[in-house]
Amino acid sequence: MSNFKVGEKVVCVEPIDGLVKNEIYTIETTTSIGVSLLEQSPAPPCIWFYKWRFRKLDHQFSEDVIAEIIKQVKEESLTLAN
């Protein structure tokens, strides 16, 4: 089971009760088995979800996509300049 930290971004993998699959949420509080989410916290009572419903956000994937886009833009710019 993942050890999430307060403020960490997570991705929903098993939606329930208003959660959306593949949506990014922010951890508000955490216990050994569950989390509450900043985006899902109305006035008390607090809504808790099991940790297994989420995975950590994969920052490396995002960085790889951005690097590929930058590479393609540079190649396109060089082609247009010639």
C-alpha positions in Angstrom: 0.0 0.0 0.0 1.3 3.5 -0.9 2.6 5.9 1.8 1.0 9.1 0.7 1.9 12.4 2.2 -0.2 15.5 2.9 -0.2 17.8 -0.1 0.9 15.0 -2.5 -1.0 14.6 -5.8 -2.5 11.2 -6.5 -4.5 9.7 -9.4 -7.8 7.8 -8.8 -7.7 4.2 -10.2 -10.9 2.9 -8.5 -13.6 5.5 -8.5 -16.5 5.6 -6.0 -18.8 8.3 -4.5 -18.0 11.1 -6.9 -14.4 10.3 -7.6 -13.4 10.2 -11.3 -11.1 7.6 -12.8 -7.7 9.0 -13.8 -8.5 12.4 -12.2 -5.8 14.0 -10.1 -6.5 14.8 -6.4 -4.6 16.3 -3.5 -4.1 14.4 -0.2 -5.5 16.5 2.7 -5.0 14.0 5.5 -3.9 10.4 5.7 -4.1 7.4 8.0 -2.7 3.9 7.8 -5.5 2.8 5.5 -7.2 5.9 4.1 -7.0 9.4 2.8 -9.2 12.5 2.7 -8.9 14.7 -0.4 -8.7 18.4 -0.6 -11.1 18.5 -3.6 -13.7 16.3 -1.8 -13.8 17.9 1.6 -16.9 19.8 2.3 -17.8 20.9 5.8 -17.7 18.0 8.4 -18.0 15.1 8.3 -14.8 14.4 6.4 -15.0 11.9 3.6 -12.4 9.2 3.7 -11.3 6.8 0.9 -9.2 3.7 1.0 -5.6 4.3 -0.2 -5.8 1.4 -2.7 -8.2 3.6 -4.8 -5.2 5.8 -5.7 -1.8 5.7 -7.1 1.0 8.2 -6.9 1.2 10.7 -9.8 4.0 9.6 -12.2 6.0 12.8 -12.7 8.6 11.1 -14.9 5.9 10.2 -17.5 4.9 13.9 -17.6 8.5 15.0 -17.9 9.1 12.5 -20.7 6.0 13.8 -22.6 7.1 17.4 -22.2 10.7 16.6 -23.4 9.3 14.9 -26.5 7.1 17.8 -27.3 10.0 20.2 -27.0 12.1 18.0 -29.2 9.4 17.9 -31.9 8.9 21.7 -31.8 12.6 22.3 -32.2 12.8 19.9 -35.1 9.8 21.6 -36.7 11.4 25.0 -36.2 14.6 23.8 -37.9 12.7 22.4 -40.8 10.8 25.7 -41.3 14.0 27.7 -41.0 15.5 25.8 -44.0 
